[in-house]
Amino acid sequence: MYDLIIIGGGPAGVAAGVYAARKHLKTVLIAEEIGGQSVVSEGIENWIGSPRVHGGELAKLFRAHLDAVKGDIVTLALGERVSSLAKIEGAFKATVKNGDGYRAKAVLVATGAGRRKLDVPGAEKFENKGVTYCASCDGPLFSGMDVAVVGGGNAGFETALQLLAYAKSVTLIHRHEEFKADAVTVKKASAHPNMHLIRNAEPTEVMGEQFVTGMKYRDKDSGEVKELPVTGIFVEAGVIPNTDFAEGLVELDSIKRIKVDPHNQRTSVEGVWAAGDCTDELYHQNNIAAGDGVKALEDIYLWIKVQ
């Protein structure tokens, strides 16, 4: 029996794990890997204390910090994915895919979110054949080519900036008139001569033969369907919270994010906390996730000590 189960190895889970070690809470941290969504990012420019850090390097720093403090207090169960979370006999049990289970007095869910797929005809057929969800992984393969980015948030513009280093042209398609990305990022990308912006437009089809040859989109102002000849489509259409295993235990919102009290990260169930991108937190950033993880751990420590 552990004091605490932490589910997730991103900034929220790692920050909580570090604080759990410092407070001597017997903890198991269950995660497929350490790092979170940003592990694939070429450059994270908003991590406090570092002007710019590669996602892979940040993951190494997370692991090094955990290794330095965990001792025999925090156990790392890596390469594992939780399939179910249940309340059993006054405690909680997290069951992983292979059937093993971990029991604890308290649980912190910090499982983040996954990429939202492009849901139009041809998108699934041409995934990894021109349709991709990772610019840092696949971007260099499209050197000298015309490519498109779907999504007008920070992730979409940051992807566009990566691609502009080697693509012939980058066309960003956004479904609304106003972009969600930071003004500085939009200005930087827009200033590039090979950058093109299409607003108020929705992708309707991915075209191709063996590989992608183009994309159709609908102009929302005119209703006209137009074609964009591109060989690569990079999708940054948002994320879906990784919370299926907790469904039925804690209260979720309409898009399956865990509802939390922002004062302490408590969920609807006594003994369960949540932090980071899997929650209904208004703003999803690495720094915010880490802070929420620390906040949750502080409250968990006080809760456990009065049990």
N, C-alpha and C positions, 0 to 999 in steps of 0.2 A: 504493500500500500504506500503510494506516494502522497506527499502533501498536495502536489500540483501536477497536472498534465498541461503542457503547452503544445498546441497543435499548430504548426507552421514555422518556417525557418526564414521568413523575410525580416525586415527591420523591426516590426512589432514583436514577433516571437523572439528574435535574438535579444532585443533590448530587455524584454521581460526575463529571458533566461539569465542574462548578466545580473540583473537585480535579484533574481531568485537565489543565485549563488551567493551574492553578498549578504543576503538576509538568512542564509542557511535554511531555505525551504527545500526539502527533498523533492526533486523535480525530474520529470522525464519530458524531454522536448522531442516530439515526433514530427518529422518532416521528410519529404522526398529529397530535398537538398537545401543547403544554406544559401541564401541570397535573395529570394523573392523574384518578382517580375523584372526588376532592373538588371538582373544578371546578364541579359542579352544587350544591354545598352552600351553603345560605344563611348558615350560621355554623359555622366550625370553632373549637372552644373549647379544643383541646388542643395547638395548635401553639406550641411553646416560644418565648417572646419576645413573644407577642401574646395578650391575653385572649380576643379574638374576631376572626376575619377571614373575610370572604366568600370562597368557593371561587374565584370569578372573580378577585378581587383577589390571592389567593395565587398563582394562575397567572401574573398580570402580574408579581408580584415574582420568581417563578422565572425568567421570561423576561428581566427586567431584569438579574438577577444574572448570568445566562449571557452576555448581551450585553456586560456591563461587563468580563468577564474573558476571553472566548473568543479575542479577537484573531484571528490566523490559525492558532491551534493547534486549536481545536474548530470543526468544521463542523457546522451544523445542517441536517439533511435532514428537513424537516417536511412534513406532508401525505403521508407515506409509511408503508406497513405492510409489515413483513417477512413474506414467504410461506414462505421456507425458510432454514435455516442449516445449513451443511455444512463439514466439514474437507476442505481441498483443498491438496495440495502443501505441507504444512507450515504452512499458514495457515488462516484461516476466511473463508468467503464468505457474506454475508447478501444474499439476493436479495429485492427488493421486488416489489410486485404488478405494476408495469409492465415487469418483466423486468430492470431495472437491477441491478447487483451492486456490493457494497462488500467489499473484502478487508482483513484486518488480522491482526496477530499474536495478538491476544487479543480476547475478547468478554465483555461484561457484559450479561446479560439482566435487564431491569428493566421488564417489560411489564405488571405488575400483574394485575388480574383484572376480569372483567365481571359484570354482574348475572345472577343465577340467575332464570330465568323461572318463573312459576307454572304447574305442569304438571297442570292439571285441565281437564275439559271446559268449553268456553266462554271460557277465559282468552285463548287466541290470537285467537278470533273477536272479542272485545271489547277487544283491546289498542288503546289510544288512543280508545276509546269508553267509558271508565269504568275500565278496567284500565290502570294507569300504573306506571312504575318511577322516577319523578322527581317528588318532592313540590315541590321548589323551582321546577320547570318548570311543573307542571300544578296545583299545589295551589290557587292563587287562583281557578281555574275552578269550584271546588266550594264556594265561599262560601255559607254558610247551609244546606248539605246534610249528610246523614248519610253518613259514609264509614267504611271499614275499613282497617286496616293489618295486613298479614300479616308476622309476624316479631317475635321478642322480644329481639333483640340491641340494641346501642346504636343502630344505624341505624334500627331499627323505632321505638324510643322517640323518637329525635330527629325522625323524620318525624312522629310523632304530635304532638309539641310544636309543630312548624311548623303543622300542620293545625288545632290547637286555637285558633289565632289568628283563624280565620275560618269553620271548619266548624261546623255545628249540633251535631254529636256525632262522636266518634271512638271506634271499637271496635277494640281491638288483639287479634288472635288469635295465640296461641302454642301450639306443638305439645307443649310440656313444662309441668311444674308450676312449675319454677323459671325465672326469666328470666335471660338471659345479659348483659343490659345492666348498666351500673354502677348501684349502689344509689341514688346521688344522683339519677341521671336517672329511674329508676323512681319514686322518691318524688315528684319534681317533677311528672311527668306524672299519676301516680295521684291527686294532690291536686286536680286540676282537676275541677270538677263535671260537665263534659261528656265526661269520659274514662271508658271502660268497658273492662274487661279480661276476656278469655275464655282460660282456661288449658286445657291438655290437650285441644286441639281441632285438627282438620285440615280445611282447606278441601277440598271434594269437587266443587264445581261453581260456575261463574259463570253467573248467570241474567240474561236481558235480552231486549229486543226490538230497537230500533235502538241503544239504549245500555244500560248495566248497570242492572238494577233490584234486584239482590240477590245474595247468595252463600249456598250451602249449605255446612254444615260438620258433621263428625262429632264428637260428644262421645266422647272416648276412654275415659272412665270408664263411661258407660252404653251406648255403642254407638249411641245415638240420633242421627239426622240432623236437624239443625235449620236453619231459614232465618233469614238476617239481611238485612232490607231496607235496602240502601245504594245510593247512586248512583255511588260511587267506591270503587275498591279499589287501595290503594297497596302494592306488593309490595316487601318488604325481606327476602328469603329467602336471603340469602347471596350469594356470588360464585363464579365459575368462573375458574380461572387461564388467562391468555392465553399458552398454551405450545404450541399445536399445531405451530407452525413448528419447534420444537426436538425434537419427538418423534422418536425413533430416533437422536438424537445424544447427549443427556444422559439420565441416569436420572431417571425421574419416580415419584412415589408413586401410590397407588391412585386419587387424584382429580386426577392430572396436574399436581401441583405439582412444581417442580424440587427435587430433594434437594440440600442444601448442607451443607458443614461450617460450623457456626456460628462457629468461630474466625476464619474468613477468607473465607467465602462461596464457596469453591470447589465446583464441581460434580464429577460423576464423570469429566469429561473434562478433561485437562490443557489449560489455556489458556482455559477457559470458566468464568466466575463468574456468579452470579445473586443478586439482592437484591430485597427488597420482597414484595408480595403474590403474586407468581408462584412463590414458594418455599414450602418446608415449615416456615418460621419459625412458632413457636408463636403469636406475637402480631402481629397486623396493624394497624399504626397509621402515620400519616404520619411521626411522629418516628422510629419504629423503622425504617421503610423508608429514610429519609434516612441514618440512622446506619449501616445495613447497606450502603448505597451507598458511603459514605465508607470503611468498613472494607474493602469489596471493592477500591476504588481503591488504597488503601494497599498491599494485597497484590499487586495487578496491577502497580503501579509497581516493586516489588521484583522481581517475577517477570520483567518485561520487561528490567530492567537486568542480569540475570544470563544472559540468553539469548545 
